[in-house]
């Protein structure tokens, strides 16, 4: 399996959130402006071909589900990307987003609470 495009990752985010989903359900989870239903259907079929999704056949429609968890995808495809860009340092990742105003103080505090909660 290869890393997905941004649009494919968006579709996968919707499927992961919904667990099992028809094309119309995936479309509803997409941000505005929502892609046309035919675009969603094409991307779902492409994700099946790439091995990221499977489907259940309901005659004239399909219900899709992921073959890889979000966590496994992140560990396999995103972590190495971040490692290459930031030398494996999560601190560098967070610093980058803080400097670019991509993460707020409240979000940073929430991350700290999550980390502290794991230490207990």
C-alpha positions as CSV (number, residue, x, y, z in Angstrom):
1,X,0.0,0.0,0.0
2,X,1.2,3.5,-0.8
3,X,0.5,6.7,1.1
4,X,-2.8,8.3,0.1
5,X,-3.4,11.7,-1.5
6,X,-4.9,14.4,0.7
7,X,-8.3,13.9,-0.9
8,X,-8.1,10.1,-0.3
9,X,-7.1,10.7,3.3
10,X,-10.2,12.9,3.7
11,X,-12.4,10.1,2.5
12,X,-10.6,7.7,4.8
13,X,-11.1,10.0,7.8
14,X,-14.8,9.9,7.1
15,X,-14.9,6.1,6.8
16,X,-12.8,5.7,10.0
17,X,-15.2,8.0,11.8
18,X,-18.3,6.2,10.6
19,X,-16.8,2.7,10.8
20,X,-19.0,1.5,7.9
21,X,-20.4,3.9,5.4
22,X,-22.3,4.3,2.1
23,X,-21.0,6.9,-0.4
24,X,-23.7,9.4,0.7
25,X,-22.6,9.1,4.3
26,X,-19.0,9.8,3.4
27,X,-20.1,12.8,1.4
28,X,-22.0,14.2,4.4
29,X,-18.8,14.0,6.5
30,X,-16.8,16.0,4.0
31,X,-16.2,19.7,4.6
32,X,-18.0,22.3,2.4
33,X,-18.0,22.6,-0.5
34,X,-18.8,18.9,-0.6
35,X,-17.5,16.9,-3.6
36,X,-20.1,15.5,-6.0
37,X,-21.3,12.1,-5.0
38,X,-19.8,10.6,-8.2
39,X,-16.4,12.0,-7.1
40,X,-16.8,10.3,-3.7
41,X,-17.8,7.0,-5.4
42,X,-14.8,7.1,-7.6
43,X,-12.5,7.8,-4.7
44,X,-14.1,4.9,-2.7
45,X,-13.5,2.5,-5.6
46,X,-9.9,3.7,-5.9
47,X,-9.4,3.1,-2.2
48,X,-10.8,-0.4,-2.6
49,X,-8.3,-1.0,-5.5
50,X,-5.5,0.2,-3.4
51,X,-6.5,-2.1,-0.6
52,X,-7.5,0.5,2.0
53,X,-11.2,-0.4,1.8
54,X,-13.4,-3.3,1.3
55,X,-17.2,-3.3,0.8
56,X,-20.4,-5.1,1.4
57,X,-22.6,-5.4,-1.7
58,X,-26.2,-4.5,-1.2
59,X,-27.3,-5.0,-4.9
60,X,-27.2,-1.5,-6.3
61,X,-25.1,0.1,-3.6
62,X,-22.0,-0.7,-1.5
63,X,-21.2,-0.1,2.1
64,X,-17.5,0.5,2.7
65,X,-15.2,-0.3,5.6
66,X,-11.5,0.2,6.3
67,X,-9.0,-2.6,6.1
68,X,-6.4,-0.5,8.0
69,X,-7.1,1.4,11.2
70,X,-6.3,5.1,11.5
71,X,-3.7,4.3,14.1
72,X,-1.9,1.8,11.8
73,X,-2.1,4.1,8.8
74,X,-0.6,6.9,10.9
75,X,2.2,4.7,12.2
76,X,3.0,3.3,8.8
77,X,2.7,6.4,6.6
78,X,2.6,9.7,8.6
79,X,5.1,9.0,11.4
80,X,7.9,8.3,8.9
81,X,7.0,11.5,7.0
82,X,7.2,13.6,10.2
83,X,10.3,11.8,11.2
84,X,12.0,12.8,7.9
85,X,10.8,16.4,8.1
86,X,11.5,16.9,11.8
87,X,14.3,14.4,12.6
88,X,12.0,12.2,14.6
89,X,11.4,15.0,17.2
90,X,7.7,15.4,18.2
91,X,8.9,18.6,20.0
92,X,10.0,20.0,16.6
93,X,6.6,19.1,15.1
94,X,4.8,20.9,17.9
95,X,7.1,23.8,17.8
96,X,6.6,24.2,14.0
97,X,2.8,24.2,14.4
98,X,3.0,26.7,17.3
99,X,5.2,29.0,15.4
100,X,2.9,28.9,12.3
101,X,-0.1,29.6,14.6
102,X,-1.6,26.2,13.6
103,X,-2.1,25.2,17.3
104,X,-3.5,27.3,20.1
105,X,-2.5,27.5,23.7
106,X,-5.7,25.7,24.7
107,X,-4.9,22.9,22.2
108,X,-1.3,22.6,23.6
109,X,-2.8,22.5,27.2
110,X,-5.1,19.7,26.0
111,X,-2.1,17.8,24.6
112,X,-0.3,18.2,27.9
113,X,-3.3,16.9,29.8
114,X,-3.4,13.9,27.5
115,X,0.3,13.1,28.1
116,X,-0.1,13.6,31.9
117,X,-3.1,11.3,31.9
118,X,-1.0,8.5,30.2
119,X,1.7,8.8,32.9
120,X,-0.7,7.9,35.7
